[in-house]
Amino acid sequence: MTTTQDTVQQKTLELCQAIVEQPEFQEMRRQIDAFMRDESAKSQYQSVLEQGEMLQHKQQMGSPLSNDEIAAFEKDRDAFVKNPVARGFLDAQQQVQRVQESVGQLVAKTFELGRVPTDDDLAGGNCGSGCGCH
């Protein structure tokens, strides 16, 4: 590895450490871990996923969905979402995704601009020069 790659890797590891040290991250991990230990919640999750995929596939094939199929799916989905362990897991997943997207956007904007982006660079969904919207 070159010195530049070593430096980037070290700084990336420092970013990872900073993320892990955040209290919010610890809570997300706690919620995810609680879900992973709850076999009932995981089973509900798998069932809802499979039902949703089956209904989506059926719809994509042009087959009509019956009211009973839709009602059964909605009942199971609602039961899953009302499970506090499952709700915590879903919330944690959303938070993790937001952090991943934020980090990815910052890194992408850095490459695009050739410098660390400012708040102004990040505000308003600015798409950069040459796009024709400026």
TATAQUI-V882520 format. One record per pair of residues at least 4 apart in sequence whose ideal C-beta (glycine too) atoms are under 8 Angstrom apart, sorted by the first residue. I is the first residue (numbers start at 1). J is the second residue. D is the distance in Angstrom with one decimal. If there is no record, write none. Layout:
((I J D) (I J D))
This chain:
((1 5 4.3) (1 6 5.3) (1 9 7.2) (2 6 6.9) (3 7 6.3) (4 8 6.3) (5 9 6.1) (6 10 6.2) (7 11 6.3) (8 12 6.1) (9 13 6.4) (10 14 6.5) (11 15 6.6) (12 16 6.5) (13 17 6.4) (14 18 6.4) (15 19 6.5) (15 103 7.4) (16 20 6.4) (17 21 6.3) (18 22 7.2) (19 25 5.6) (19 99 6.8) (20 25 5.7) (21 25 7.3) (22 26 7.2) (23 27 6.5) (24 28 6.4) (24 95 6.9) (25 29 6.4) (25 99 7.9) (26 30 6.4) (27 31 6.5) (27 92 7.6) (28 32 6.3) (28 92 4.2) (28 95 5.3) (28 96 5.9) (29 33 5.9) (29 92 7.8) (30 34 6.3) (31 35 6.6) (31 85 7.9) (31 88 3.7) (31 89 5.8) (31 91 6.7) (31 92 4.0) (32 36 6.3) (32 89 6.1) (32 92 5.1) (32 93 7.6) (32 96 8.0) (33 37 6.5) (34 38 6.4) (34 85 5.4) (34 88 6.4) (34 89 7.5) (35 41 5.5) (35 42 6.9) (35 45 7.9) (35 85 5.4) (35 86 6.7) (35 88 6.8) (35 89 3.6) (35 92 7.9) (36 42 7.2) (38 42 6.3) (38 85 4.8) (39 43 6.1) (40 44 6.5) (40 83 7.9) (41 45 6.3) (41 80 7.6) (41 83 5.5) (41 85 4.6) (41 86 4.7) (41 89 7.0) (42 46 6.4) (43 47 6.3) (44 48 6.3) (44 76 7.2) (44 79 6.8) (44 80 4.4) (44 83 6.4) (44 86 6.4) (45 49 6.3) (45 80 6.3) (45 86 6.5) (45 89 7.7) (46 50 6.2) (47 51 6.2) (47 76 6.1) (47 80 8.0) (48 52 6.2) (48 73 7.5) (48 76 5.4) (48 77 5.2) (48 80 5.1) (49 53 6.3) (50 54 6.2) (51 55 6.3) (51 72 7.3) (51 73 4.8) (51 76 6.2) (51 77 7.9) (52 56 6.1) (52 73 6.6) (52 77 7.7) (53 57 6.1) (54 58 6.2) (55 59 6.2) (55 65 5.9) (55 69 6.3) (55 70 7.4) (55 73 6.0) (56 60 6.2) (57 61 6.4) (58 63 4.6) (58 65 6.3) (58 69 8.0) (59 63 7.0) (59 65 6.0) (65 69 5.2) (65 70 5.6) (66 70 7.1) (67 71 5.9) (68 72 6.2) (69 73 6.4) (70 74 6.2) (71 75 6.2) (72 76 6.4) (73 77 6.0) (74 78 6.0) (75 79 6.4) (76 80 6.4) (77 81 6.3) (78 82 6.2) (79 83 6.9) (80 86 5.1) (81 86 6.6) (81 87 6.1) (81 90 7.1) (82 86 8.0) (82 87 7.3) (83 87 6.5) (84 88 6.3) (85 89 6.5) (86 90 6.4) (87 91 6.3) (88 92 6.1) (89 93 6.3) (90 94 6.6) (91 95 6.5) (92 96 6.2) (93 97 6.3) (94 98 6.5) (95 99 6.6) (96 100 6.3) (97 101 6.2) (98 102 6.2) (99 103 6.3) (100 104 6.1) (101 105 6.1) (102 106 6.5) (103 107 6.4) (104 108 6.1) (105 109 6.0) (105 122 7.5) (106 110 6.4) (106 117 6.4) (106 122 7.7) (107 111 6.7) (108 112 6.2) (109 113 6.0) (109 117 4.2) (109 121 6.1) (109 122 6.6) (110 114 7.8) (110 115 7.0) (110 116 6.0) (110 117 6.2) (112 128 5.5) (113 117 5.9) (113 121 6.3) (113 128 7.7) (117 121 3.8) (117 122 5.4) (118 122 7.3) (119 123 6.1) (121 126 6.4) (122 126 7.7) (127 131 4.6) (127 133 6.2) (129 134 6.7))
